[in-house]
């Protein structure tokens, strides 16, 4: 996968690397920098700021033994590897399973009492991180129910009791690689105080607030905690401004949420840890806190709002919390059918807050195999969408990016009923909580790889809900059962491949929708043939569609990310043709700039392969003869299928071989 760009924060961080690689600064103005030996980093300190770069040589071993987390363990016989290793570690080329990394370093006495965060960068696939023998955090799920989090930036708060200031410390990282290549493939890697983390990793600079402001902010946080402890939602709401919006929650939604939690729990405990209050350049205050809201559910302790680093925006004049007014954030459905929370990323278009009565189309953007909703964050997709809707001139839309694990966007037999959740819970919640145009004409689907299957499978199965669908290098030829994902209901309950569904539908039924799909000529899973076949079927039925086959490229981000304007352009043309009234709110209102949201640096995952972008003429020239496409995929001219599709066989064979990395979309 290749994102073909470098995030500005990453660029700034990399520009500082020549200095940081040789020194670790824990400093205030004019404090000296101390030179370091690469194998044993250390830091100077004033007790307020820690910036300890931990890239370089770490000890490494394949295998697994929890005793390796012990700082007393002798790892001198292990091999030395570079952390991180761009493209992933060579040690994982022919190895799937556990491996460990270890590093010993010093922290100075002067840094005692400083709140630290371990920035562990990006790892493929699952990790657990130990400091001085104690687990501090991890990402993904280990066997037997392994679940990759290759796209997740690891930022782990360090418990205050664990660091040894004035002595030796050991970080031990347990990594599990599921299939294909793996390893610790991107930074930044280091230990930071919260101010250094904001500046170096999250790109949120600013001095600490003065004592007077610090005092009333701490009083406000205490009032919020006291209100929830006493079950007084009205007292909590009194701490919020009238136009409060934080990560999609306005006052009404926040009130409803808290009352529901209190009804379940009876009382709630709000905890703010490692609090730092930062001056904003526009006069507001930003509270950097690790916030948790916990209570009881079904008689058991439960985190209604799990611990996460948050940035709360406060108004000096009203001394209330006004929210971050973010337009790209994480949300979730409290799913009854799954009996679990199902996360999604929400994107609100540029005019969402400035035209508060305006309603928008909504597009559901579906990720690929071994992916998740959070993979859109390191891709900086909020910025990409803003460009489409401002300089790109497309029709502004709300974009929802659901998390679907590797469930193929169907109900799984004996597992998560994902499709039922999506149709009966997620879509209604999105329409209720956000200002969507909640009709099929203004609701579309886009997907990548497995998500391309999902976009077409859902769109064709629910024609009363969706009217436009787009696929980038999609698995349009595969049915979930062919890759081992079965649904309840026996043979009749299984979802067919989109090609099978299209072949069976009439021209009249298909013509209700707009279609976009593309692929690259050298797709690792032969999904270019699937695109050819879909083009053949739709052309044969006289159904208009937009199709592109690029003469170069493989199954990676370089194939599709540069073309998102084409797929979203189809959705834009569709809703405008359906009669979308744009700028239909009152005169725009002035909206304060949103608080900078902490976003991961742009990721260059282990399978990055740069691919040149062909010209439109070259892409058009690459379109194959329809008859040749039919023969290549087993589709006959009447729309029937052979007993065994050559394309399906090729796709399954590749999947069985475990070439998972190229499907990480």
C-alpha positions in Angstrom: 0.0 0.0 0.0 1.3 3.4 -0.9 -0.3 6.6 0.1 1.9 8.7 -2.2 2.2 11.5 0.2 3.7 12.6 3.5 1.6 14.2 6.1 2.9 17.7 7.1 3.4 16.6 10.7 5.4 13.6 9.5 7.5 15.9 7.3 8.2 18.2 10.2 9.1 15.3 12.5 11.4 13.8 9.9 13.1 17.1 9.3 14.1 17.1 13.0 15.4 13.6 12.9 19.1 14.4 12.4 19.0 16.3 15.7 16.7 13.9 17.6 18.6 10.8 16.5 21.7 12.0 18.3 20.1 13.7 21.3 17.1 13.3 23.5 16.0 16.6 24.9 14.0 17.1 28.1 14.3 20.8 28.2 13.0 24.3 28.8 14.4 27.4 27.0 18.2 27.4 26.8 18.5 24.0 28.5 21.5 22.0 27.2 21.1 19.0 24.9 23.0 15.8 25.9 24.6 13.5 23.3 23.4 9.9 23.4 24.8 6.5 22.4 22.3 5.0 19.9 21.9 1.7 21.8 21.2 3.3 25.1 19.2 6.5 24.8 19.0 8.9 27.8 17.6 12.3 28.5 18.2 15.6 30.3 15.3 17.1 32.2 13.7 20.0 33.9 10.7 18.1 35.1 8.3 19.7 32.6 9.1 18.4 29.1 10.4 15.0 27.9 11.3 14.3 24.3 13.1 10.9 24.1 13.6 9.5 20.7 13.8 5.7 20.8 14.4 4.9 17.1 17.5 2.9 16.3 18.9 -0.5 17.3 16.6 -2.8 19.4 17.2 -6.4 20.4 15.0 -8.8 18.5 13.9 -12.5 18.6 11.3 -14.6 16.9 9.2 -16.7 19.2 7.2 -16.0 22.3 7.8 -16.1 26.0 6.2 -13.7 28.5 9.3 -13.9 30.6 10.9 -11.7 27.9 9.0 -8.8 29.3 11.1 -8.9 32.5 13.7 -6.2 32.5 16.1 -8.7 34.2 16.0 -11.0 31.2 19.3 -11.3 29.4 18.7 -10.5 25.7 22.4 -10.2 24.7 22.1 -13.3 22.5 19.3 -11.8 20.5 19.9 -10.1 17.1 19.9 -6.3 16.6 17.4 -4.7 14.2 16.4 -1.2 13.3 13.2 0.2 14.7 11.2 1.1 12.7 12.0 -0.7 9.5 10.5 1.0 6.5 8.4 -1.6 4.6 8.4 -4.0 7.5 11.0 -6.4 8.9 12.7 -8.9 6.6 12.4 -11.4 9.5 8.7 -11.7 8.7 9.1 -12.4 5.0 8.7 -16.1 5.5 7.4 -16.1 9.1 4.0 -15.7 10.7 3.7 -15.6 14.5 5.1 -13.9 17.5 8.3 -11.9 17.9 9.7 -9.6 20.6 11.7 -6.3 20.6 13.5 -5.0 23.6 15.4 -1.8 24.5 17.0 -0.6 27.7 17.4 3.2 28.3 17.8 5.7 31.2 15.5 8.4 32.4 17.1 11.3 34.4 16.1 12.0 38.0 15.0 15.6 37.1 12.1 14.2 35.0 10.4 12.6 38.0 6.7 13.2 38.1 6.4 14.0 34.4 3.4 12.4 32.7 4.7 10.3 29.8 3.1 8.8 26.7 4.8 6.0 24.7 4.6 6.6 21.0 5.1 3.3 19.4 4.3 4.2 15.8 2.7 1.6 13.5 3.1 -2.2 13.7 1.8 -5.1 11.5 -0.4 -6.7 13.0 -1.0 -6.9 16.8 1.1 -5.7 19.7 1.5 -5.6 23.5 3.9 -3.1 25.1 5.6 -3.6 28.5 7.5 -1.1 30.5 9.7 -2.5 33.2 7.8 -5.8 33.1 4.2 -4.3 33.3 1.9 -4.2 30.3 0.9 -0.7 29.5 -1.3 -1.2 26.4 -1.7 -3.0 23.1 -3.6 -2.8 19.8 -5.5 -5.6 18.0 -6.5 -9.0 19.3 -4.1 -11.9 19.8 -4.9 -15.5 19.0 -7.1 -17.5 19.1 -9.3 -14.6 17.8 -6.6 -12.6 16.1 -7.6 -9.2 14.7 -5.1 -6.9 12.9 -4.6 -3.3 13.8 -1.9 -2.6 11.2 -3.3 0.9 10.5 -3.5 2.0 14.2 -1.0 4.6 15.6 0.1 3.4 19.0 0.0 6.1 21.6 0.0 4.6 25.0 -0.2 6.6 28.3 2.4 5.4 30.8 1.2 4.7 34.3 3.0 7.1 36.7 4.4 4.4 38.9 6.2 2.5 36.1 9.1 4.7 34.9 12.4 4.6 36.8 13.7 8.2 36.9 17.4 8.3 37.6 17.9 4.7 36.5 17.5 2.0 33.9 14.2 1.2 32.1 13.3 -1.5 29.7 10.6 -1.5 27.0 9.6 -4.9 25.6 7.2 -5.1 22.6 5.4 -8.4 21.9 4.4 -8.4 18.2 2.1 -10.9 16.5 2.1 -11.1 12.7 -0.9 -12.8 11.2 0.0 -13.6 7.6 2.3 -12.3 5.0 5.0 -9.8 5.9 4.9 -7.8 9.1 7.0 -5.9 11.6 7.4 -2.5 13.1 7.2 -0.5 10.0 6.8 3.2 10.9 7.4 5.7 13.7 7.5 8.1 15.5 8.9 5.9 18.3 9.7 7.5 21.6 8.7 8.6 25.1 7.1 12.0 25.4 5.7 14.3 28.0 2.3 15.5 27.0 3.5 18.9 25.7 6.2 17.3 23.6 3.6 14.7 22.2 1.3 17.5 21.3 4.0 19.4 19.5 6.0 16.6 17.9 3.4 13.9 17.2 0.0 15.5 17.2 0.9 18.9 15.8 -0.9 20.9 18.6 1.5 23.5 20.0 0.8 26.0 22.8 2.0 27.2 26.2 0.5 26.0 29.4 -2.3 28.2 30.8 -1.7 30.8 33.6 -2.6 29.9 37.2 -5.8 31.8 37.2 -7.1 30.0 34.1 -5.8 26.7 35.5 -7.8 27.2 38.6 -11.3 27.8 37.1 -10.7 25.0 34.5 -9.9 22.5 37.2 -13.1 23.7 39.0 -15.1 23.1 35.9 -13.7 19.6 35.4 -14.5 18.9 39.1 -18.1 20.1 38.6 -18.5 17.8 35.7 -17.3 14.8 37.7 -19.4 15.8 40.7 -22.5 16.1 38.5 -22.2 12.6 37.1 -21.4 11.2 40.5 -24.6 12.6 41.9 -26.6 11.7 38.8 -27.4 15.4 38.1 -27.4 15.7 34.3 -28.7 19.3 34.4 -25.6 20.3 36.5 -23.4 18.7 33.9 -25.2 20.5 31.0 -24.6 23.8 32.9 -20.9 23.4 32.2 -21.5 23.3 28.4 -22.0 26.3 26.1 -25.2 26.7 24.2 -23.6 25.8 20.9 -21.6 22.9 22.3 -20.6 20.3 19.8 -17.8 17.7 20.6 -17.1 14.9 18.2 -20.6 15.0 16.7 -22.4 15.3 20.1 -24.4 18.5 20.6 -26.0 19.3 23.9 -29.2 17.3 23.1 -27.3 14.2 22.2 -24.9 14.5 25.1 -27.8 14.8 27.5 -29.6 11.8 26.0 -26.4 9.8 26.2 -25.7 10.6 29.8 -29.3 10.0 30.9 -29.2 6.6 29.3 -25.9 5.7 31.0 -27.2 6.9 34.4 -30.4 4.9 33.9 -28.3 1.8 33.4 -25.6 2.5 36.0 -27.3 4.6 38.7 -24.1 6.7 39.0 -21.2 7.5 36.8 -17.5 8.1 37.6 -15.8 10.7 35.4 -12.0 10.6 35.6 -9.6 13.1 34.1 -6.0 12.0 34.3 -2.7 13.6 33.3 -4.5 17.0 32.7 -2.7 19.8 31.0 -4.3 23.1 30.1 -3.0 24.8 27.0 -3.4 28.4 25.7 -4.9 28.6 22.2 -3.8 31.3 19.8 -7.4 32.5 19.5 -7.9 33.0 23.2 -9.6 29.7 24.0 -8.3 27.1 26.3 -7.6 23.5 25.3 -7.7 20.8 28.1 -5.4 17.8 27.2 -6.8 15.0 29.3 -7.0 11.2 29.5 -10.8 11.0 30.2 -12.9 8.0 31.3 -16.6 7.7 32.2 -17.3 4.4 33.9 -20.1 2.8 35.8 -22.0 -0.5 35.9 -23.8 -2.4 33.2 -25.7 -5.6 33.9 -24.2 -5.7 37.4 -20.6 -5.5 36.0 -18.1 -2.6 35.8 -18.3 -1.0 32.4 -16.5 1.9 30.6 -19.2 3.9 28.9 -16.5 6.2 27.6 -13.3 4.2 27.6 -10.1 6.0 28.5 -8.8 8.1 25.6 -6.8 11.2 25.2 -9.2 14.1 24.5 -8.8 17.7 23.8 -11.6 19.7 25.4 -12.1 23.3 24.2 -13.2 25.9 26.8 -14.5 29.4 26.4 -12.8 32.0 28.6 -15.7 34.4 28.7 -18.5 32.0 29.6 -16.2 29.6 31.4 -18.0 26.7 29.7 -16.9 23.8 27.5 -17.8 24.6 23.9 -16.6 21.4 22.2 -14.1 20.9 19.5 -16.6 21.3 16.6 -14.7 18.6 14.8 -15.7 17.5 11.4 -13.7 14.2 11.3 -14.1 12.0 14.4 -14.9 8.6 15.8 -18.5 7.7 16.7 -20.2 4.4 17.4 -23.5 2.5 17.4 -24.5 0.8 20.7 -25.7 -2.2 18.8 -28.4 -4.4 20.3 -28.2 -7.0 17.5 -24.4 -7.4 18.0 -24.5 -6.8 21.7 -21.4 -4.7 21.3 -20.3 -1.3 20.2 -19.7 -0.9 16.5 -17.4 2.0 15.7 -17.5 4.3 12.6 -15.7 7.4 11.5 -17.9 10.4 10.6 -16.9 13.2 8.3 -19.0 16.4 8.2 -18.6 18.6 5.1 -17.2 22.2 5.2 -20.6 23.9 5.4 -22.0 21.7 8.1 -21.6 24.1 11.0 -21.7 27.4 9.0 -25.1 26.5 7.5 -26.8 24.9 10.5 -30.2 24.3 8.7 -28.7 22.7 5.6 -29.1 18.9 5.0 -26.6 16.8 3.1 -26.4 13.6 1.0 -24.5 10.8 2.8 -22.0 8.3 1.4 -20.9 5.2 3.2 -17.2 4.4 2.6 -16.3 0.8 3.2 -12.7 -0.4 3.9 -11.0 -3.6 2.8 -10.0 -7.0 4.2 -8.0 -6.9 7.4 -8.8 -3.2 7.7 -11.0 -1.1 9.9 -12.7 2.3 10.2 -9.6 3.9 11.7 -7.5 3.3 8.7 -9.0 6.4 7.2 -7.3 8.5 9.9 -3.7 8.0 9.0 -4.7 8.3 5.3 -5.7 11.9 6.3 -9.0 11.3 4.5 -10.7 14.3 6.2 -8.3 16.6 4.3 -8.8 14.7 1.1 -12.6 15.0 1.3 -12.4 18.7 2.1 -10.4 19.2 -1.1 -13.1 17.4 -3.1 -15.8 19.6 -1.7 -13.9 23.0 -1.9 -11.4 23.2 -4.7 -12.8 20.1 -6.3 -16.3 21.6 -6.5 -18.2 18.4 -5.8 -21.5 18.4 -3.9 -20.8 18.5 -0.2 -21.8 15.2 1.5 -21.6 13.6 4.9 -19.3 10.5 4.7 -19.6 7.6 7.2 -16.8 5.0 7.4 -18.1 2.0 9.3 -15.9 -0.6 10.9 -16.5 -4.1 9.6 -13.4 -6.1 10.6 -13.1 -8.8 7.9 -16.8 -9.7 7.9 -17.4 -9.1 4.2 -20.3 -6.8 5.1 -22.7 -9.7 5.7 -24.2 -11.4 8.7 -21.8 -14.0 9.9 -23.0 -17.4 10.9 -22.2 -17.9 14.6 -20.6 -14.4 14.6 -21.4 -10.8 14.2 -24.7 -10.0 12.4 -22.9 -7.0 10.7 -25.4 -6.4 7.8 -28.4 -6.4 10.1 -26.6 -4.0 12.4 -25.8 -1.7 9.5 -29.2 -1.6 8.0 -31.4 -1.6 11.1 -29.1 0.4 13.5 -26.3 2.3 12.0 -28.1 4.0 9.1 -31.1 5.0 11.3 -28.7 6.5 13.9 -26.8 8.4 11.3 -30.0 9.8 9.9 -31.2 10.7 13.4 -27.9 12.3 14.7 -26.7 14.1 11.6 -28.4 16.3 9.1 -28.7 13.8 6.2 -31.1 13.8 3.3 -32.5 10.5 4.4 -33.8 9.1 1.1 -32.3 6.6 -1.4 -31.7 9.3 -4.0 -29.2 11.0 -1.6 -27.6 7.9 -0.1 -24.6 6.2 -1.8 -21.9 3.6 -1.2 -18.2 3.5 -2.0 -15.8 0.7 -1.2 -12.2 -0.5 -1.7 -11.4 -4.2 -2.4 -13.5 -6.1 0.1 -15.4 -2.8 0.5 -16.0 -2.7 -3.2 -17.8 -6.1 -2.8 -19.7 -4.5 0.2 -20.8 -1.4 -1.8 -22.2 -3.4 -4.6 -23.6 -6.2 -2.5 -25.4 -3.8 -0.2 -26.5 -1.4 -2.9 -28.0 -4.2 -5.1 -29.6 -5.9 -2.1 -31.3 -2.8 -0.8 -32.5 -0.7 -3.8 -34.9 1.3 -1.6 -32.0 2.5 0.6 -29.2 3.3 -1.9 -29.1 4.7 -5.4 -25.4 5.1 -6.3 -22.5 2.7 -5.7 -18.7 2.9 -6.4 -16.0 0.3 -6.2 -12.2 0.7 -6.4 -10.4 -2.5 -7.3 -13.3 -4.4 -5.8 -13.8 -8.1 -5.2 -16.9 -8.0 -7.4 -16.5 -11.6 -8.5 -16.4 -13.2 -5.0 -19.2 -14.4 -2.8 -18.3 -14.4 1.0 -18.9 -18.2 1.3 -16.1 -18.7 -1.3 -13.6 -17.2 1.2 -15.0 -19.0 4.2 -17.5 -16.4 5.5 -21.0 -17.9 5.7 -24.3 -16.4 6.8 -27.2 -17.9 8.7 -30.0 -19.5 6.7 -28.2 -22.2 4.8 -27.6 -22.1 1.0 -30.5 -19.8 0.4 -29.2 -17.3 3.0 -25.8 -16.7 1.4 -24.9 -13.4 -0.4 -24.0 -13.9 -4.0 -21.2 -12.1 -5.8 -22.1 -8.8 -7.3 -21.5 -10.3 -10.8 -24.0 -13.0 -10.1 -26.6 -10.5 -8.8 -26.1 -8.1 -11.8 -26.5 -11.0 -14.2 -29.8 -11.9 -12.7 -31.3 -8.4 -12.5 -33.3 -6.7 -15.3 -32.2 -3.6 -17.2 -35.1 -1.7 -15.5 -34.0 -2.7 -12.0 -30.4 -1.9 -12.7 -31.1 1.4 -14.3 -32.4 2.8 -11.1 -28.8 3.3 -9.9 -25.6 5.0 -10.9 -22.4 2.9 -11.0 -18.6 3.5 -10.9 -15.9 0.9 -10.7 -12.3 0.6 -11.6 -9.2 -1.6 -11.3 -5.5 -1.7 -12.2 -4.2 -4.0 -14.9 -1.9 -6.1 -12.7 -4.2 -6.5 -9.7 -2.7 -9.1 -7.3 -6.1 -10.8 -7.1 -7.2 -10.5 -10.7 -10.0 -8.1 -9.7 -9.2 -6.3 -13.0 -11.0 -9.3 -14.7 -13.9 -8.8 -12.3 -14.2 -5.2 -13.4 -14.1 -6.2 -17.1 -16.9 -8.7 -16.5 -19.1 -6.1 -14.8 -18.5 -3.7 -17.6 -19.5 -6.5 -20.0 -22.7 -7.3 -18.1 -23.9 -3.7 -17.7 -23.0 -2.9 -21.3 -24.9 -5.9 -22.6 -28.0 -4.9 -20.6 -27.8 -1.3 -21.8 -27.2 0.1 -18.3 -25.1 3.4 -18.1 -22.0 3.2 -15.9 -18.6 4.6 -15.4 -15.7 2.1 -15.7 -11.9 2.5 -15.8 -9.2 0.0 -16.2 -5.7 1.5 -15.6 -3.0 0.0 -17.8 -0.5 -0.1 -14.9 -0.7 -0.7 -11.2 -1.4 -3.4 -8.6 -3.7 -4.0 -5.7 -2.6 -1.1 -3.5 -3.4 2.5 -2.5 -1.4 3.8 -5.5 -4.1 2.2 -7.7 -7.1 4.0 -6.2 -6.3 6.9 -3.8 -5.4 9.3 -6.6 -8.8 8.5 -8.2 -11.2 9.2 -5.4 -12.3 12.4 -7.2 -13.7 10.1 -9.9 -15.8 7.9 -7.6 -17.0 10.7 -5.4 -17.6 12.7 -8.6 -20.1 10.1 -9.7 -21.9 10.4 -6.4 -21.8 14.2 -6.8 -23.3 14.1 -10.3 -25.9 11.6 -9.1 -27.3 13.7 -6.3 -27.3 16.9 -8.4 -29.2 15.1 -11.1 -31.6 13.9 -8.4 -32.4 17.5 -7.6 -30.1 18.4 -4.8 -30.5 21.9 -3.6 -27.2 23.2 -2.4 -26.5 26.2 -0.1 -30.1 25.7 1.1 -29.5 27.0 4.6 -29.7 30.6 5.9 -26.8 33.0 5.3 -23.6 31.3 6.5 -22.7 31.9 10.1 -19.2 32.4 11.4 -17.9 29.3 13.1 -14.8 29.4 15.3 -12.0 27.3 13.9 -12.2 23.7 15.2 -9.7 22.6 17.8 -6.9 20.7 16.0 -7.8 17.0 16.2 -4.9 14.6 17.0 -4.4 12.6 13.8 -1.9 10.0 13.0 0.8 10.8 10.5 0.4 9.5 7.0 1.2 5.8 6.9 3.4 4.0 4.4 2.5 0.4 5.2 4.7 -2.6 4.5 3.4 -3.3 1.0 3.9 0.1 -0.5 4.4 0.0 -4.2 4.5 3.2 -6.2 2.4 3.1 -9.4 2.5 5.7 -12.1 -0.9 7.4 -12.8 -2.0 6.7 -16.4 -3.7 9.4 -18.5 -7.4 9.0 -19.1 -6.6 8.2 -22.8 -4.3 5.4 -21.7 -6.9 4.1 -19.3 -9.5 4.1 -22.0 -7.1 2.3 -24.4 -6.7 -0.4 -21.8 -10.4 -1.4 -21.9 -10.5 -5.0 -23.3 -12.9 -6.4 -25.9 -16.2 -7.4 -24.2 -16.1 -10.9 -25.6 -12.5 -11.4 -24.3 -13.6 -10.3 -20.9 -16.5 -12.8 -20.9 -14.2 -15.6 -21.8 -11.7 -14.6 -19.2 -14.2 -14.8 -16.4 -16.5 -17.6 -17.4 -19.5 -15.3 -18.0 -21.4 -16.2 -21.2 -23.3 -13.7 -23.3 -26.6 -14.6 -21.8 -25.4 -13.6 -18.3 -25.0 -17.2 -17.1 -22.0 -18.5 -15.2 -19.9 -21.6 -15.7 -19.6 -24.1 -12.9 -16.2 -22.8 -12.0 -15.2 -19.2 -12.6 -11.5 -18.9 -13.4 -11.5 -15.6 -11.7 -13.0 -16.9 -8.5 -10.4 -19.7 -8.5 -7.6 -17.3 -8.9 -8.9 -15.0 -6.2 -9.5 -17.8 -3.7 -6.1 -19.3 -4.4 -4.4 -16.0 -3.6 -6.5 -15.6 -0.5 -5.6 -19.1 0.7 -2.0 -18.4 0.1 -2.4 -15.7 2.8 -1.2 -12.8 0.7 -3.0 -10.6 3.1 -0.9 -7.5 2.9 -1.9 -6.6 -0.6 -5.6 -6.7 0.5 -5.0 -4.2 3.3 -7.2 -1.5 1.9 
